[in-house]
Amino acid sequence: MCKKLTLLLLPVITLLCINGCSAFYQSLEFRELTAPDVRFVHYSDGPTLKISGTCARAGYVVEKVLQIREGRTLLVKVLISPFSRDGAGTAFETEIVLDELDFVYFGEQRELIWRRHPAPASAEPLPGKRPVPVFEPEE
């Protein structure tokens, strides 16, 4: 009887451990977003970049949105998981105050989604690539 109970409980315990383990998160890439939105909002604490979107991967939910600062650069990582939890969904939204930043990247592949200064004419985006938004301060 005890052996049968162990065999029944082992898969349940394994799934519970996997569900709580951060090693099973994956980083969402910008190309995997449905209806990505990158826009400026002006608050009293400075210009803010608002990033939102929906995970296009079937069966995955957004677990966390991380903002990793590296000097004057910020990396936005959206961690997704195939294990659904209460309150978890496929959409996310995050805001970034841009005062001390020059570049904002998204995902493990570090796709540039914002830069403070325009690129030189020789650095125009390739055909099929979207232009990167540039912050222009209000006068």
N, C-alpha and C positions, 0 to 999 in steps of 0.2 A: 504493500500500500504506500509506504513512504517513498519507494523508488518511483512509482507512478506519479505521485504528487510532485516530486522533484522534476520529473520530465515535463510535467505540465507547467510548472512555475518558471522553469529556466527560460523559455522564450519570452514570457511576460517581463521578467526581471531584465533580460537583455534589451528589450525594447524600451523599457523605462530608463535604463542607463544611457542608451543611444540618444534618446530624446533630450536628456539633460546635458549631454556632452557637447562642448563648443567645437570639438574637432569635426563635427558633422555639418558645420556651417559652410556655405560657399559664398564667394563674393560675386555680386551681380555686376555685370558690365553695362555700359551705357547703351550699347546696341541691343541689349536684352530688355529694354524698357519699352512699354507701350505708352504712347502719349507723354514723352518726357517734357517737362516744362522747366526752363531756366529763365528766371526773370529778376529784375531789380525791384526792391521795395525800399523806400526812404523812411527810416525811423529816426527818432531823436538821437539815438546812439550811433548814427552813421548809415552809410549805404549798406544795404543787406542784399545778398544773393539768396533767392528762394528757389530750392530745387525740389521737384516732386515728380512722381511717376508711378507706374504700376509694373510689377514683375510679369514678364511675358512667359516665363517658364511654367508650364502646366504642373500643378501639384505642389508648388513651392510657395512658402509664405515668408514675408519679411520679418526677421527676428530683431535685428538691431541696425541702427545707422551710426557709424563711427565717423568722427572728424579727427584726422591725424595731422597735426601741425608739424611741419619740418621747415624751420626758419620762416621765410616769407611765402611759403607754399603750403597749401592745405590739400590733403587727400581725403575724399569722401568715399567710404566703403559701406555698401549696403549688404549686410549679411542675410542670406536666405537659407531656409531649411526645408526639407521635404516633410518634416514633422509638424503638424498643425498644433497650436496651443490656443487656449482660450484668449480671445481678443486679438490674435494675430491675423493679419490680412495680407493682401497682395500689394497694397498701396503704401507709399511712404512720403514724407515731406520733411525737409530740414532747412534751416536758415543759417547763413554764415555772414557775420559782420566783416566787411572787407577792408576796414581801416588800415590794418598792417599786413595786408596780403598783396602779392603780385600775381600769383597763379593759383587756380583751383583745378584739381584733377579728379577724375571719377574712376573707381574700380581698380582692380589689380593691374590692368593694362595701362593705367594712368592716362586716360583720354582727357586731353585739355578741354575744359568746358568754360573757362573764363580766364582772362588775363587783363591786367591793369592797362597796359600800353598796347597800341595797335602793332601788329607785326609789319616788318618792311614789305614793300610790294613784291619782292622776290619770294616771300613766304606765303603767298596766297594758297588757300586750301585746294587740294586736288579735286578733280571732277568727282562728284558723288559725295564729297565730304561736306559737312555743314560748317558754316563760318562760326568762329568762336566769338561770343559776345565780349565787348570791350566796355569798361566803365568809363563814362564821360561825366565828370563832376558838373553839378549845376552851377551856373554863374550868378 
